[in-house]
Every structure is written in structure tokens, then in C-alpha cells.
Amino acid sequence: MINAKSLSLNPQTLANLHGFRCAAKHLSFTRAAGELHLTQGAVSQQIKRLEAQLGFALFLRFNRRLQLTAEGEQLLAEVNRTLGSLEMTIRDLRSADLSGELKISVPPSFALAWLSQMLPAFQQRYPQIRLKLETHNRLIDFYSEPVDLAIYYGQPDYPGLSSWHIAEEQLIPVCSPEYANRLQDQPAPSLQHCTLLHDASAWPQAGSYAEWSYWAEQRADALQVDHGYCFDMSELAVQSAINGLGVALGRHRLIRRYLQEGLLVEPFGPAARLDAPQNYFLVCHPDRSDHPAISAFRDWLCALLTD
């Protein structure tokens, strides 16, 4: 058999085939060298070695140009088909990691007042990832519970876990416009005259009056906070404020749309705002921190919360 030679697809041969594919695309050793970050001479030598291994010429070499031989055209078609199939397989494998169920623990108010409204955008971007949300104010034991991720509103202290700070928060006294108007009818409007609405589970292990107590302490206000109504989630306190029951200590990220729509107002103005002691964190088991679906959700969430 003419030109019957054995060919071993060792790493050097595969590198030479890659060089051939690049040179065939440009029909130029010089431009192929630029793409491959090699010298023109190195690419030329790759092609010569490959031609020697194959036993036939791949290019017709003219003064200032290259032309594929018939064998070169046939080999190029096969190389493109094979490498194209390989690239597609790799994309499919990567895509498979961006699929399946992602179980996330979320504070109830964060889920209800903010995250649930953003989920259609995530679904559109990552249609193969199915999010399963569970609402908790407690910390998750990632070593015994089947949870992939948790969003915490708390302090940056999660030993043994991977965590990312994703957003800060502000505390804002808010009430309905009607309640604010009633306050203005008083000679000296102040929170002392208000019914306080409390989130009794503001963060893990928080006391019933912890959030308003912090606000009064930081403002050096002699406000008595141990009265009013207590709820087990911030959103219930906020909705009660919208309904005219009293003044809630809203979290800016969760009540922004209510302020924009005029459902809530700041009866004591922007000066009553205060940076919250708690921030938002995304937390997971350290062995899962680089999983593609977790990374996708983390990057998407951080991009939304940077405003």
C-alpha cells in the first residue's frame, strides 16, 4: 500500500493538528503564529513535521500565499468536524452543571419583598436551574441539612463555611401617609407618640425589640421600645405600617418600592435613617463554593445588589 504509515495521535501530533487548523483558517503561517503566540518559523516546522508523519503535503507553498492541497482540504474538514464535536461536548458538560435543583434558604421578608420579584430574570438567564426556596430566620447546618445555599441577614461570622458579603442595609422608620399626617397634628411629633411595630426575629437569636433598641441606642434617643406590636418577620411589620397601625423600622432594600409608590413615607425624614448592624451574606458548604450553579446564582445576585 502506497504511503501506508502508522500515525500515533500523541500530544505532539495533536498540537501539530491544531497548528494546521489555524494555518488553514488564515492560509498564512504568519497570521497563524500570531494567533498561537508562536513564531512563524515554529508554525512552519509544525506543519512540516505533520506532513512527514502523514506522508502527504497539506499546503501548496507559493511566494506570498498558501493553498490547501486536496488532502489538506479533506483533513481540514475532518479536523473541524472532530474538534467542533469536542467543543460542543464540553459546552454540553458545562451546561449540565448549570442545571438541576438548587435549594436555597432565605429570610422570609427578603424572599417575599425582594427576591421573589427578581426570580423571573434568573429563570430567563438560567432556564435549566430549578430554584427551591425555603424561608428561615435560623442558621443552616450545611453538614446535615440538604441545603445548597443560604442568604443570611446577620454578622460576618460563619466559621467552617464559605461566605460572601453581598449587600449592606439601612434602617428607616416608616409609616403610612395617613399615620404621618396624624403625627403632624401633634404639637411636637416624635416616636414617643407612636405605636412601634417590631420584627421579633430580625436576625438569628435577636430579641423581640432588638432592632428598635439598636436604633434608639445609636440615635441616643430615650425611646422606650418595649411596647407596640411584634411580628415574626419584617414584612409583616411593614405591611402593618402600610395599613396604618404604627411605625415600622423598615430595611431600605426591602421597602424601596413601597416608598417609591407612596405606600410608605419617612415621618421623621432622611435624618432618621441609620446603617444597620446586619448585612446580607451568601453562605454555603466549603466543598460546594465553586460549583457552577452556585457561582452563577452568586454572581447574578451580587450584580443585582450592587446598586
Phi, psi and omega in degrees: 000130182289137177057030178279102182233143174282146181229120178261124179276067177277173181305324180292319179296318179296322176296320179295322178295323177296318177297320177299315181300318181292316179295323179292326179295318183267342191050044181198125175291327182293312180291326175297320179299321179297319180290324184271357182060042176236174173276160178299323180293324180294319178294317179300319179292322177302314182294319179297317179296319180295317179299323179294320178293320184283327181089015175208158181282145178256332182229147163266124186259116175253181187302311184233017181205164176243154175218134178291141170283172177299320178293323178297318179296319180293318179293320180299317179301318181290319179297316179298318180296314183292311181291326177297319177295321179295316179298321179293321178298318179296318178298320179295320180294319177294320180296326179298328177289335178265047180211176179089193186261135176241112184265124187232132173265130187225140172302138187306313182292323178297319179292315187284316188272342185225299190299318184299332179283339182267345187298326177303325178293322177293317180299321179293323182281323182232072186294340182273351179265123178259115180274134174240110184262136170236136182259126180215148168261355183267169175278148182263141171267096184291346180273349180228343182257142181280065180237133181274320185218155172221141170258123180247143168252100187186209182261156183279063184221087183228072184300142178080004182234161170270132181219150179227130174285123185247340179188153172263177183215156174238146175257132185225120172295125183222155176205179178285157176303322181295318179295319178298321179296322178294324178296320182293342178283349180275153182301319181221084183302132176204168179293341178299334181267004188257153167276120182272139178248123189249142163269106185284353178230052187300323175207167182306131179069014177284146176280170185299326184249018189298318186291312178294326177298316178298316181300313182295320180296314181292330180272000184053042183257132180280026183298130172276118188258349187274055176207175180098210184241140179247140179230158182268010173204147184300321184297328177292320176297318180295315179296326177293325175295318178300325181278002173089016184282330183173207182249125177256156174262091185279154174262125192306316183296332183268341183246003185306316183290328177293323176293318181295324181276355179081009178286332176234152174226167177257098187295339181246013173077175181300337181296340180276354179291152182212136175297130182287148175286343182257147174235171178265135180228147172252130190227143176207172174297138183300332180286349183251001190296334181258008179296134185305319181292322178293317177298321180297314180294318180300311182296320179296315182293316180298321179297322179291327187267005181278350179283000000 
